[in-house]
Amino acid sequence: MSARLNILIVAISTLILLWQSDAAQASWLIDHERFHVSVHGQLSCQDCHQDVGERRRHPDPVDVNRSLAEFFKAEQCAACHEAVSDEIAEGSHAGREAIPWQGFDLCIECHDPHYQVSGDGENGPAAPDAPATETCSQCHEFQDRLPEFADQDQACLQCHLAAAGADAGAESRIDDLCRHCHSSANRQPGSFALIDEDQYEATPHREVNCRLCHPQAAQFGHGRQQTGDCRRCHLPHDEKMTHDLHAVVACGACHLNGIVPARDAASGRIDWRKPRHADRISPIHGMQIPQKEDDCRSCHTAGNTIGAAAMVLPAKSLICMPCHAATLSVGDATTVLSLVLFAAGLVVIGSVWFSGGDPTVGTGLKLAQSIRAVMGAVFSSRINAILSSLFLDGLLQRRLFRASKERWFLHALVFYPFLLRFIWGLWALTASLQWPQWPGTWDMLDKNHPLTAFIFDLSGVMVIVGVAGMIVHRLSRHPEGATAGLPAADWPAYALMGGIMIAGFVLEGMRMTMTGSPTGASYAFAGDAISRLLAGIELTGIYGYVWYLHAVLTGAFVVYLPFSRMLHMIMAPVVLAVNAADSKEAGRPGSREARRL
């Protein structure tokens, strides 16, 4: 039993090594330098591939998905290595006995015929980065160029010679190799993804080498290749353009013609698949630049199976910035109406503030005098006192802490999470516009990144706990005793803040349910818990309505803010700073206006 187990382990190890070897990822292209210093470097292509010229078609589209082993013929090696063939026939090779499950009839398992260096017979093929100059110096002085291939090999090299250094014709040769099967002008039977040459000249990638987007195209097993990463040349779109980061959506799902978006169940990534129609021109290289809502309908449609909302939702706008990494857009109706009513509210409140005092002085003049007083204080020797007051009384809430540590703690549970989210979102937005090449930018915008997911869920829970604590704090006090002297509870503000956060968590849970909880999303612990409760429910149709509920609650909070007691979060630090700048007020515990706010 143990012997069989050992044999099985050795077999698996050998298969792994084979998969990692050059043979498993062998290319159709030849590195001139490595071939020249190999043991076969002085041979002609025809010495081993004499049958190629006898084929009716070469390359044949039918063969491109075959592995290197399927092309190998032991008699090709035996024609020159007769002694080795005789040795193998007797069951041994290089002094080693063959074990029952292993033979020596597949030479390329250990030897790369194009790059095998003398003396490497026991160690397999030469390393891909082995310096050729070390081997060259054993025979002749260093040369600044390699000798040319034989004339009879030039036809082969038109397609099979890999680029080397500043080889201006290499890209053209490789493109010609691809077009041999994929050009509609050639129209080889069995070819897929045919390209119309005239149409291709109008595409944005017409001057790009094929292998930049298809790096594995010149390898055996052609049909199993992975497409290249568009981010080698292109930066991700900012959220204003795509309405959301779309971090798990492949570029091709939006930009390729004639494809079908599809979700990978294992990773949760939205990729794409193309219908395979032999001998038909494919529109896939035409590309497309989405310009309007209809271009998003390949994913955002009722009954889709990839977890996208049926509605095409607007980008997170200016009113979302206190909580999200949003954009500066003001295009949707909810944002426009909210900001207009917010501005009107500020005008109303401002007119009330400036209606007092000397009745002979107009409101406009009073406003101008106030602005001049603030600017005069800022650009004065008292700037240090202003900054100190803003930090201690505005940011750290020192006065509130001295008055009531319990109220300060509840206030902090609401204020600091909002502040953290705002700074996070503002920095991410700025970085996406100014430093998009910085990888951290997209981690900060990615809702599924572990750190981002955890911080936003933790801060959201803190706000809900803070609002709930304020409500309990109010309800638990005797109205005629402990609440004497305190302003009345701002119940609409509590309700709106709580509703915004709860709707946000429900949205997050719905998104995770719809998208299959992509890698990293589970760190959003609250959303993850909600997504488990919603599992099995069709949510793509109602997600948009919940999103708009969340947006309308946010807009309502913005509109209510000038009339709420929460306006002190904005105005109190300003008033305290102005008071600190006033030499008469600097030594006092606080002005009457500051205490009122």
C-alpha positions in Angstrom: 0.0 0.0 0.0 2.8 2.4 0.9 4.6 1.6 -2.4 1.5 2.5 -4.4 1.1 5.7 -2.4 4.7 6.7 -3.1 4.2 6.1 -6.8 1.1 8.2 -6.7 2.9 11.1 -5.0 5.8 10.9 -7.4 3.3 10.9 -10.3 1.4 13.9 -9.1 4.7 15.8 -8.4 5.9 15.1 -11.9 2.6 16.3 -13.4 2.9 19.6 -11.4 6.5 20.0 -12.7 5.4 19.4 -16.2 2.6 22.0 -15.9 5.2 24.5 -14.7 7.7 23.7 -17.4 8.3 25.4 -20.7 6.6 22.6 -22.5 3.3 23.3 -20.7 3.4 27.0 -21.8 5.3 26.6 -25.0 5.1 29.4 -27.5 4.8 29.4 -31.3 7.5 32.1 -31.3 11.3 31.4 -31.2 13.8 33.5 -29.2 16.7 33.9 -31.6 19.3 34.4 -28.9 18.3 31.4 -26.8 17.9 29.2 -29.9 21.3 30.1 -31.2 23.2 29.0 -28.0 21.1 25.7 -27.8 22.4 22.4 -28.9 20.2 22.7 -32.0 21.1 26.2 -32.7 23.0 25.3 -35.9 20.2 23.3 -37.4 17.7 24.4 -39.9 14.0 24.5 -39.2 13.5 21.9 -41.9 15.7 19.4 -40.1 13.0 18.7 -37.6 9.9 20.2 -39.2 10.2 18.8 -42.7 6.6 17.7 -42.7 5.3 21.3 -42.4 5.9 22.1 -46.0 3.9 19.0 -47.0 0.7 20.2 -45.2 -2.2 21.6 -47.2 -2.6 24.5 -44.7 -0.2 25.9 -42.2 -1.1 27.1 -39.7 -4.4 25.2 -39.7 -7.1 26.7 -37.4 -8.1 23.2 -36.5 -4.7 22.6 -34.8 -4.4 25.8 -32.7 -6.0 24.4 -29.6 -3.8 21.3 -29.6 -1.1 20.9 -27.0 2.6 20.7 -27.7 2.6 17.0 -26.8 0.1 16.3 -29.5 2.5 17.6 -32.1 5.5 15.7 -30.8 6.7 12.6 -32.7 9.4 10.5 -31.1 10.8 9.5 -34.5 11.8 13.1 -35.1 14.3 12.9 -32.2 15.3 9.3 -33.1 16.4 10.3 -36.5 19.5 11.9 -34.9 19.6 10.3 -31.5 19.7 6.6 -32.4 21.8 5.5 -29.5 19.5 7.3 -27.0 16.5 5.6 -28.7 18.1 2.2 -28.4 18.8 2.9 -24.7 15.2 3.9 -24.1 14.0 0.8 -25.9 15.9 -1.2 -23.2 14.0 0.6 -20.4 16.6 3.2 -19.2 17.8 6.6 -20.1 20.9 8.6 -18.8 21.6 5.8 -16.4 18.2 5.8 -14.9 15.7 2.9 -14.9 12.1 3.7 -16.0 9.5 2.9 -13.3 6.3 1.1 -14.4 4.1 4.2 -14.9 6.8 6.3 -16.6 8.3 6.0 -20.1 11.0 8.0 -21.9 9.1 8.3 -25.1 8.0 12.0 -24.6 11.3 13.8 -24.9 9.8 17.3 -24.4 8.8 16.5 -20.8 12.4 17.2 -19.9 14.1 18.7 -23.0 13.1 21.8 -24.8 14.2 21.2 -28.4 14.7 24.9 -29.1 16.5 26.0 -26.0 18.2 22.8 -24.6 21.8 23.9 -23.7 24.7 21.5 -23.7 25.2 19.8 -20.3 21.6 20.3 -19.2 20.5 16.8 -20.1 20.0 15.8 -16.5 18.4 19.1 -15.4 15.8 19.7 -18.0 15.4 22.7 -20.3 17.5 25.8 -19.8 16.1 28.6 -17.7 14.2 31.2 -19.8 16.5 34.0 -18.5 19.7 32.1 -18.9 22.3 34.5 -20.3 23.4 33.5 -23.7 26.7 35.5 -23.6 28.1 33.1 -21.0 27.8 30.2 -23.4 28.9 32.3 -26.4 32.2 33.2 -24.7 33.2 29.6 -24.5 33.5 29.4 -28.3 34.2 32.9 -29.7 34.6 36.5 -28.7 31.5 38.5 -27.9 29.6 39.6 -31.0 27.2 42.6 -31.3 24.7 40.6 -33.4 23.6 37.1 -33.9 24.2 35.3 -37.2 21.3 35.2 -39.6 19.1 32.0 -40.1 19.6 30.0 -43.2 17.7 31.3 -46.3 15.5 28.2 -46.3 14.2 29.2 -42.8 13.3 32.8 -43.7 9.7 31.8 -44.6 9.3 30.3 -41.1 10.7 33.3 -39.4 8.1 35.6 -41.0 5.7 34.3 -38.4 7.7 32.5 -35.7 10.6 34.8 -34.8 9.9 36.6 -31.5 10.7 40.3 -31.0 14.2 41.1 -29.9 15.4 44.5 -28.8 14.4 47.3 -31.2 13.1 45.0 -33.8 10.8 47.3 -35.8 9.2 44.5 -37.8 8.4 42.2 -34.9 4.9 43.6 -34.2 4.0 43.5 -37.9 5.1 39.8 -38.1 3.1 38.8 -35.1 0.0 40.7 -36.4 0.5 38.8 -39.7 0.6 35.6 -37.8 -2.8 36.4 -36.1 -4.4 37.6 -39.3 -3.5 34.4 -41.1 -6.5 32.8 -39.3 -8.5 35.8 -38.1 -8.6 38.1 -41.1 -11.7 37.9 -43.2 -9.5 38.3 -46.3 -8.0 34.9 -45.6 -11.2 33.2 -44.2 -9.7 29.9 -43.2 -12.3 27.2 -42.7 -12.8 26.7 -38.9 -11.6 30.2 -37.9 -13.4 32.1 -35.2 -13.5 35.8 -34.4 -12.9 36.9 -38.0 -11.8 40.5 -38.4 -12.9 42.8 -41.2 -9.7 44.6 -42.1 -11.5 47.8 -43.2 -13.7 48.0 -40.1 -10.7 47.2 -37.9 -8.8 50.3 -39.2 -11.6 52.5 -37.6 -11.2 50.9 -34.2 -9.3 52.6 -31.3 -6.8 49.7 -31.1 -5.9 49.6 -34.8 -2.2 50.4 -34.1 -1.9 48.1 -31.1 -0.1 44.8 -31.4 -2.4 41.9 -31.0 -0.4 40.3 -28.2 -0.7 43.4 -26.0 -4.3 42.5 -25.4 -3.9 38.8 -26.0 -0.5 38.0 -24.3 -1.0 34.2 -24.5 -2.2 34.2 -28.1 1.0 32.7 -29.5 0.9 29.7 -27.2 -0.3 26.1 -27.6 -3.8 25.6 -26.4 -4.7 28.9 -28.1 -8.5 28.7 -27.3 -7.8 28.5 -23.6 -5.9 31.8 -23.4 -6.7 34.5 -20.9 -7.3 38.0 -22.2 -4.9 40.8 -21.2 -5.5 43.4 -18.5 -6.8 46.6 -20.0 -5.3 48.5 -17.0 -1.8 48.0 -18.5 -2.7 50.9 -20.7 -6.0 52.4 -19.3 -6.8 53.7 -15.9 -10.2 52.8 -14.3 -13.1 55.3 -14.8 -14.0 57.6 -12.0 -17.5 57.2 -10.5 -19.0 60.2 -12.1 -18.6 58.5 -15.5 -19.7 55.0 -14.5 -22.1 56.0 -11.7 -20.3 53.5 -9.4 -16.8 52.0 -9.2 -17.8 48.7 -10.9 -14.7 47.2 -9.3 -15.8 43.6 -10.1 -16.9 44.3 -13.7 -14.4 43.5 -16.5 -13.8 46.3 -18.9 -15.0 44.1 -21.8 -18.4 43.7 -20.3 -19.1 47.3 -21.2 -16.8 48.0 -24.1 -16.9 45.0 -26.3 -19.4 44.5 -29.0 -21.4 41.3 -29.5 -20.6 39.8 -26.0 -22.9 38.6 -23.2 -22.1 39.7 -19.6 -21.7 36.7 -17.3 -20.9 36.3 -13.6 -18.2 34.1 -12.3 -19.7 32.2 -9.4 -16.4 31.6 -7.6 -15.1 35.2 -7.6 -18.3 37.1 -8.1 -16.6 39.0 -10.9 -18.7 40.2 -13.9 -16.9 39.0 -17.0 -18.1 38.3 -20.5 -18.5 35.5 -23.0 -18.7 35.8 -26.8 -20.9 33.6 -29.0 -18.7 31.3 -31.1 -19.6 31.4 -34.8 -17.1 29.8 -37.2 -16.4 31.6 -40.4 -18.4 34.7 -39.4 -17.1 38.3 -39.0 -17.0 39.2 -35.3 -17.9 42.8 -34.2 -16.0 42.4 -30.9 -13.0 44.5 -31.9 -15.1 47.4 -32.9 -15.4 48.5 -29.2 -18.1 50.8 -27.9 -18.0 53.9 -25.7 -21.2 54.0 -23.6 -22.7 57.4 -23.8 -26.2 57.1 -22.4 -28.5 55.0 -20.2 -29.4 52.6 -22.9 -25.8 51.5 -23.2 -26.0 50.1 -19.6 -29.0 47.9 -20.4 -26.9 44.8 -21.3 -26.6 44.4 -17.5 -29.1 46.7 -15.9 -32.4 45.1 -17.0 -35.2 43.3 -15.3 -34.6 39.6 -14.7 -30.8 39.8 -15.3 -28.8 36.9 -13.8 -25.6 38.8 -12.9 -26.9 40.6 -9.8 -27.2 44.1 -11.4 -30.0 46.5 -10.3 -32.8 46.6 -12.9 -32.7 50.4 -12.8 -29.8 52.5 -14.1 -29.1 54.6 -11.0 -27.4 58.0 -11.0 -23.9 58.6 -9.5 -23.6 59.3 -5.8 -23.8 63.1 -5.8 -22.8 66.1 -3.7 -25.4 65.4 -1.0 -23.9 61.9 -0.5 -20.4 63.2 0.3 -20.8 63.4 4.1 -21.1 59.6 4.2 -19.7 58.2 0.9 -16.9 58.4 -1.5 -19.2 60.3 -3.9 -18.8 62.7 -6.8 -19.3 66.5 -7.3 -22.2 65.8 -9.7 -25.5 67.6 -9.2 -27.4 66.1 -12.1 -30.3 64.0 -10.6 -33.6 65.5 -9.5 -33.2 64.5 -5.9 -29.9 66.4 -5.5 -31.0 69.5 -7.4 -34.2 69.9 -5.4 -32.5 69.2 -2.1 -29.7 71.8 -2.7 -32.2 74.4 -3.9 -34.4 74.0 -0.8 -31.3 73.9 1.4 -30.1 77.2 0.0 -33.5 78.7 0.5 -33.5 77.5 4.1 -30.1 79.2 4.7 -31.5 82.4 3.3 -34.6 82.2 5.6 -32.5 81.5 8.7 -29.9 84.1 7.7 -32.6 86.8 7.3 -33.9 86.0 10.8 -30.4 86.2 12.2 -29.6 89.6 10.6 -33.1 91.1 11.3 -32.0 92.0 14.9 -29.8 94.8 16.0 -29.9 98.3 14.6 -33.0 98.6 12.5 -31.5 101.4 10.5 -28.8 99.1 9.1 -29.9 96.9 6.2 -29.6 93.1 6.2 -27.1 93.2 3.3 -24.8 95.7 5.2 -25.0 93.6 8.3 -23.9 90.5 6.3 -21.1 92.5 4.8 -19.9 93.7 8.2 -20.0 90.2 9.6 -18.0 88.8 6.7 -15.5 91.7 7.1 -15.2 91.0 10.8 -14.5 87.3 10.2 -11.9 88.0 7.5 -10.3 90.6 9.6 -10.0 88.1 12.5 -8.6 85.4 10.2 -5.9 87.6 8.7 -4.7 89.0 12.1 -2.3 88.2 14.8 -5.1 86.2 16.6 -5.1 83.4 14.0 -3.4 81.1 16.6 -6.3 81.6 19.0 -8.8 80.9 16.2 -7.1 77.7 15.1 -6.8 76.5 18.8 -10.5 77.2 19.3 -11.5 75.3 16.1 -9.4 72.3 17.2 -10.3 72.2 20.9 -13.9 73.4 20.8 -14.9 72.5 17.2 -13.1 69.2 16.6 -12.6 67.8 20.1 -15.9 69.3 21.5 -14.1 70.4 24.7 -16.9 72.6 26.0 -19.5 69.8 25.6 -17.1 67.4 27.3 -16.8 69.7 30.3 -20.6 70.2 30.5 -21.5 66.5 30.2 -19.3 63.5 29.4 -22.4 61.4 28.6 -23.7 63.9 26.0 -20.2 64.3 24.6 -19.9 60.5 24.1 -23.3 60.2 22.3 -22.5 63.3 20.3 -19.1 61.8 19.3 -20.7 58.5 18.1 -22.5 60.6 15.5 -20.1 63.4 14.7 -16.8 61.5 14.3 -18.1 58.7 12.1 -19.5 61.4 9.7 -16.2 63.2 9.9 -14.2 60.0 9.1 -16.5 59.1 6.2 -16.3 62.6 4.8 -12.5 62.8 4.9 -12.2 59.2 3.5 -14.6 60.0 0.6 -13.0 63.4 -0.1 -9.5 62.0 -0.2 -10.6 59.0 -2.4 -12.4 61.4 -4.8 -9.4 63.7 -5.1 -7.0 60.8 -5.6 -9.2 59.3 -8.3 -9.1 62.6 -10.2 -5.5 63.6 -9.5 -3.6 60.4 -8.8 -5.5 57.6 -10.5 -2.4 55.5 -10.9 -2.1 55.1 -7.1 -3.5 51.6 -6.3 -4.8 52.8 -2.9 -7.2 55.1 -4.7 -9.3 52.2 -6.0 -9.1 50.3 -2.7 -10.7 53.3 -0.9 -13.4 53.4 -3.5 -14.0 49.6 -3.6 -16.9 48.7 -1.3 -15.7 45.1 -1.3 -12.1 45.9 -0.1 -11.8 44.4 3.4 -10.6 47.7 5.1 -13.1 49.9 3.3 -16.0 47.5 4.0 -15.1 47.2 7.7 -14.6 50.9 8.4 -17.8 52.0 6.7 -19.9 49.3 8.5 -18.3 50.1 11.8 -18.9 53.9 11.4 -22.5 53.3 10.3 -23.2 51.1 13.3 -21.7 53.8 15.6 -24.1 56.5 14.2 -27.1 54.2 14.7 -25.9 53.5 18.3 -25.3 57.2 18.9 -28.8 58.2 17.6 -30.4 55.5 19.6 -28.5 56.6 22.7 -29.7 60.2 22.2 -33.3 59.0 22.1 -32.9 56.8 25.2 -31.1 59.7 26.9 -34.0 62.0 26.2 -36.8 59.6 27.1 -35.1 58.5 30.4 -34.9 62.0 31.9 -37.6 63.7 33.9 -38.9 66.5 31.7 -39.3 69.0 34.5 -35.9 68.3 36.2 -32.9 67.1 34.4 -33.9 68.5 31.0 -34.4 72.0 32.3 -32.3 74.5 30.4 -31.6 72.0 27.5 -33.1 72.6 24.0 -35.9 70.4 23.0 -35.2 67.1 21.4 -34.8 67.2 17.6 -37.0 64.2 16.8 -37.1 64.8 13.0 -33.3 64.8 12.8 -33.1 61.6 14.8 -35.6 59.9 12.6 -34.0 61.1 9.3 -30.5 60.0 10.4 -31.6 56.7 11.7 -33.7 56.1 8.5 -30.7 57.0 6.3 -28.4 54.6 8.1 -30.8 51.7 8.3 -31.8 52.1 4.6 -28.0 52.2 3.8 -27.4 48.9 5.6 -30.4 47.3 3.9 -29.0 48.4 0.5 -25.6 47.0 1.3 -27.1 43.7 2.3 -29.2 43.6 -0.9 -26.1 44.4 -3.0 -24.1 41.6 -1.4 -27.0 39.1 -1.9 -27.4 40.1 -5.5 -23.7 39.9 -6.3 -22.9 36.8 -4.3 -20.8 38.6 -1.7 -17.6 39.2 -3.6 -14.2 38.5 -2.0 -13.6 40.9 0.9 -17.3 42.0 1.2 -17.9 39.8 4.2 -15.8 42.3 6.3 -18.8 44.6 6.0 -20.2 42.6 9.0 -23.6 44.3 9.2 -24.3 44.1 5.5 -23.1 40.5 5.5 -25.6 39.6 8.2 -28.4 41.3 6.4 -27.5 39.6 3.1 -27.8 36.2 4.8 -31.4 37.1 5.9 -32.2 38.1 2.3 -30.7 35.1 0.6 -32.9 33.5 -2.0 -35.0 36.6 -2.6 -35.1 38.2 -6.0 -33.9 41.7 -5.3 -32.7 43.2 -8.7 -36.2 44.7 -9.4 -36.7 46.4 -6.0 -33.1 47.5 -5.3 -33.5 50.7 -7.3 -36.6 51.7 -5.2 -34.7 51.2 -1.9 -31.8 53.2 -3.3 -34.1 56.1 -4.1 -35.7 55.8 -0.6 -32.2 56.2 0.8 -31.5 59.2 -1.5 -34.8 60.9 -0.7 -34.2 60.5 3.1 -30.7 62.0 2.6 -32.2 64.9 0.5 -34.8 65.5 3.2 -32.2 65.7 5.9 -30.2 68.2 3.8 -33.4 70.3 3.4 -34.2 70.1 7.1 -30.6 70.9 8.3 -30.9 74.7 8.3 -34.0 74.4 10.6 -32.7 71.7 12.8 -30.7 72.0 16.0 -28.0 70.0 14.3 -27.0 73.2 12.5 -24.9 73.9 15.5 -22.5 71.2 14.3 -21.6 73.7 11.5 -22.1 77.1 13.2 -20.8 76.5 16.7 -17.2 76.1 15.7 -17.4 79.3 13.6 -18.9 81.3 16.4 -16.4 80.0 18.9 -13.5 80.8 16.6 -14.8 84.4 16.1 -15.2 84.8 19.9 -11.7 83.5 20.4 -10.4 86.1 18.0 -12.1 88.9 20.0 -9.8 90.0 22.8 -12.7 90.7 25.0 -14.2 87.3 24.5 -10.9 85.3 24.5 -10.7 85.0 28.3 -14.4 84.2 28.9 -15.9 80.7 29.1 -18.0 81.4 26.0 -20.1 84.0 24.5 -23.9 84.2 24.9 -24.4 83.3 21.2 -22.1 80.3 21.5 -24.0 79.1 24.5 -27.3 79.5 22.7 -26.1 77.5 19.7 
